[in-house]
Amino acid sequence: MNEWIGALIAVTVGIVVGMIASRIVLSVLNRSKLAAVRDSAPPLAGLALSVGVIIGLLVALGFVAPDQLEQLGDDAIAFLPKAIAALVIAIGANVVSTFAAAAVAKSLAGTGAAARFAPLITKYAILGGGCIIAAGQTGVDTAVVNIAVAALLFGVAGALALLTGLGGRPVSYTHLTLPTII
């Protein structure tokens, strides 16, 4: 049998098995008495479909290029320490961002709109920075992301500087005018 026909059959079987597993997972979890389990049914069904497709693709790779399949296993094992370090960084950023958001919420309690938005902005800023660091740990080139974040921060800083400078003009005019002597 031609290796490409075997690969096509493997991918097709993987998709069909994934779809069947997805339907089974969805029907079993939707019958649960717990609302949390019923709410998690669609994502878990999608996960079952994805696992079936991935297994089909790996079998197809085994048909087409068995050497690459062995290399894939070695590469996955070599990548594992980087992935674990990235996960530790992301989890640490989540913990730090939760504490920082709680501290900002406490310090701005009763200030109106700032009390609602500042904790979320703080949490997502710290979490975003942690994810950028984690992505860099895995070997992703984050230069473009760093430039975009720097441009965003410089834009916000410039807007705040203009807001402060132009917003304070009426105050400075009333206090800096010299009294006229007639």
C-alpha positions in Angstrom: 0.0 0.0 0.0 1.2 3.5 -0.8 2.3 5.5 2.3 0.2 8.5 1.2 -3.0 6.4 1.0 -2.2 5.0 4.5 -1.7 8.5 5.8 -5.0 9.6 4.3 -6.8 6.6 5.8 -5.1 7.4 9.2 -6.2 11.0 9.2 -9.7 10.1 8.1 -10.0 7.4 10.8 -8.6 9.9 13.4 -11.2 12.5 12.4 -14.1 9.9 12.5 -12.9 8.5 15.9 -12.5 12.0 17.3 -16.1 12.9 16.2 -17.5 9.8 17.7 -15.6 10.4 21.0 -16.7 14.0 21.0 -20.4 13.0 20.7 -20.0 10.4 23.4 -18.3 12.8 25.8 -20.9 15.5 25.1 -23.9 13.2 25.7 -22.4 11.7 28.9 -21.5 15.0 30.4 -24.8 16.7 29.5 -26.6 14.1 31.6 -24.8 15.1 34.7 -26.7 16.6 37.6 -23.9 19.1 38.3 -24.2 22.4 36.3 -20.4 22.8 36.3 -20.0 19.5 34.5 -22.7 20.3 32.0 -21.0 23.7 31.3 -17.7 22.0 30.7 -19.2 19.5 28.2 -18.6 21.4 25.0 -14.9 22.2 25.6 -14.2 18.6 26.7 -16.0 17.3 23.6 -13.8 19.6 21.5 -10.8 18.2 23.3 -11.9 14.7 22.5 -12.2 15.6 18.8 -8.8 17.2 18.9 -7.2 14.2 20.5 -8.6 11.9 17.8 -7.3 14.2 15.0 -3.9 14.5 16.6 -3.6 10.7 16.9 -4.6 10.3 13.3 -2.0 12.9 12.2 0.7 11.1 14.2 -0.2 7.8 12.7 -0.1 9.5 9.2 3.3 10.9 10.0 4.4 7.4 10.9 3.3 6.2 7.5 4.9 9.0 5.5 8.1 9.7 7.5 8.8 7.3 10.3 12.2 8.9 11.0 10.4 12.3 11.6 8.1 10.6 14.1 11.0 9.4 16.1 12.6 12.8 15.9 9.3 14.4 17.1 9.4 12.3 20.3 13.0 13.4 21.0 12.1 17.0 20.3 9.1 16.8 22.6 11.2 15.4 25.4 13.9 18.1 24.8 11.2 20.8 24.8 9.6 19.6 28.1 11.9 21.6 30.5 11.2 24.8 28.6 7.5 24.2 28.7 7.6 23.5 32.4 9.6 26.7 33.0 7.0 28.6 30.9 4.1 27.1 32.9 5.8 28.0 36.2 6.3 31.6 35.0 2.7 31.9 33.8 1.3 30.4 37.0 3.5 32.7 39.1 2.3 35.7 37.0 -1.3 34.7 37.7 -0.7 34.5 41.4 1.2 37.8 41.5 -1.5 39.5 39.4 -4.2 38.3 41.7 -2.4 39.7 44.7 -1.7 43.0 43.0 -5.3 43.4 41.8 -6.5 42.8 45.3 -4.1 45.4 46.6 -5.2 47.9 44.0 -8.8 47.2 44.7 -8.3 47.8 48.5 -6.3 51.0 47.9 -8.9 52.4 45.5 -12.0 51.3 47.3 -14.7 54.0 47.1 -13.1 56.0 44.3 -15.8 55.2 41.7 -14.8 54.1 38.2 -11.1 53.7 39.2 -12.0 51.1 41.8 -13.8 49.0 39.1 -11.3 49.2 36.3 -7.9 49.6 37.9 -7.7 46.1 39.4 -8.6 44.5 36.1 -6.0 46.6 34.2 -3.4 45.7 36.9 -4.2 42.0 36.7 -4.2 41.8 32.9 -1.0 43.9 32.6 0.9 41.7 35.0 -0.5 38.5 33.4 0.3 39.8 29.9 3.9 40.5 30.9 4.2 37.1 32.5 2.9 35.4 29.3 5.4 37.4 27.2 8.2 36.2 29.5 6.9 32.7 29.3 6.7 32.8 25.5 10.3 34.0 25.4 11.3 31.1 27.7 9.9 28.6 25.2 12.0 30.2 22.4 9.3 32.4 20.7 10.8 35.6 19.4 9.0 38.3 21.3 10.7 41.3 19.7 7.6 42.4 17.8 5.4 42.0 20.9 7.9 44.0 23.0 7.9 46.8 20.5 4.1 46.8 20.4 3.8 46.9 24.2 6.5 49.7 24.3 4.5 51.7 21.7 1.3 51.2 23.7 3.0 52.3 27.0 4.6 55.4 25.3 1.2 56.3 23.8 -0.5 56.1 27.2 2.3 58.1 28.8 2.1 60.7 26.1 -1.6 61.0 26.5 -1.4 61.4 30.2 1.3 64.0 29.9 -0.8 66.0 27.4 -3.9 65.5 29.6 -2.0 66.8 32.6 -0.3 69.7 30.7 -3.4 70.9 28.8 -5.8 70.2 31.7 -3.8 72.4 34.0 -3.7 75.4 31.7 -6.8 77.0 33.1 -5.5 76.7 36.6 -2.2 78.2 35.7 -3.8 81.1 34.0 -5.9 82.1 36.9 -3.1 81.9 39.4 -0.3 83.4 37.3 -2.1 86.5 36.0 -0.7 89.6 37.5 -3.1 92.0 39.1 -3.5 95.2 37.1 -2.8 98.4 38.8 -4.7 101.4 37.6 
